Amino acid sequence: AGLNLTIDGKDKTLTGQIVVDGVGRYTGTETLLITNIKFVRAADQSTGAWKDADAFVGFPSPKNPTGTPWYYGTTGTADHFNYAHNVTIQNCTMDGSDGADNQTMVGVKSYSKATAYNITLDNITISHAHSLAQFTSTEGITITNCTATEDIYHGLSITGGNHNEVEISGNEIDAYDDYGIRIKGSGEKHVTLSDNEVEAPNAVVLEGTWSVGSTVDIESGTYIGTESCITDNSVNTELTISGGTFNEEVSGE
């Protein structure tokens, strides 16, 4: 408890994945900083022995009562959820190309049932990848100053239960399929978007039945959707658009 750990790659290259396990501590005070690493995809990553390793930084779920593999082809025996917590990933590059299908690799991913909290991504550049981030049931998310523009399938997705206090600001996203930023699921959500430059078929997508009182505030930035700028299919969401540039008429109180 109380450990503050830094993994500083000093701009060296790491082939493969870093796995973070919070060992089920849902109120942990420990911190982890991952910085200055050039991530590159392993030749067979996300297949075969790389079970659930389709992310450069992954928060997998050790809760596996069936005993089937959960990552690296090993058998999960723990009976806890992950609860990776207080993790900052900054000043890193991630390259998902290896001559294979570039639509599989994710920058940072919280896997189904893993659960995580207080996760920060700052100044990450990712290329040839499925997406910058895929978060499931993660609370306290900050994504700032990241770039995902070169051969990017989807932008970033936040799905599942409560996502209190989500800040997405100063990012550049250019995705060629479906969405730039997607917020989906249930529970209470409070999301702020500011100073982002997003271009995708659907720049911002809101989906699911959220708790009453959930909010999405778009304060500034540029959001270009070749099909739609703002797709709001959510329920119980108060969408406020106080600023920003859009390529079609949008509305929000």
Disulfide bonds with the S-S distance in Angstrom:
none
